[in-house]
Amino acid sequence: MRFIVIALLIAIVVSLASALLFVYRDSGQSANRAVKALTLRVTLSVLLFLVLIGGHYFGWISGHL
C-alpha cells in the first residue's frame, strides 16, 4: 500500500511539473497540453484520495491517534 501511495504522489508531482513546462514552453499559444497535464494531476489526486479512503475502510492502513 505504501508503494502505491508513493507512486501516485510522484506521478502527481511529475504531472504538475510537466504542466508548468508546457505553460512556459508554449508561451500561451496552445494550452491543450497544459490542460491535459493538469487534468491528469487532478485525476491522480482523486485516485490517491480514493485509495487512501479505501485502504482505511478495508483496514489496510490505520490512523495513529
Secondary structure as UniProt FT lines:
FT   HELIX           2..26
FT   TURN            27..28
FT   HELIX           32..57
FT   TURN            58..59
//
